[in-house]
Amino acid sequence: MALDPGLLEILACPDDKGPLRYFAEENILYNPRQGITYPIKDGIPVLLTSESTLIDEDERKRLDELAGQETGSQDSEN
């Protein structure tokens, strides 16, 4: 289940108030500035710092690459 695009536009990290990246296939929201993810459970983003996961450097690189691929495909569509 994908999150509503309107909802994604207004979601922000509860810690630094910055934007989050959405990875539908993995059911997570990602804060690349802090290297943390937030789960999406039953289609509902769980934006609690106590529920966030600090990811390691390898996972951070993987998500950053995925985010770059998504941005590149969106740029070519416009």
PyMOL commands that set and color helices and strands:
alter all, ss='L'
color gray80, all
select helices_A, chain A and resi 5-10+24-26+49-51+57-77
alter helices_A, ss='H'
color red, helices_A
select strands_A, chain A and resi 21-23+28-31+36-41+44-45+53-54
alter strands_A, ss='S'
color yellow, strands_A
deselect
rebuild
show_as cartoon
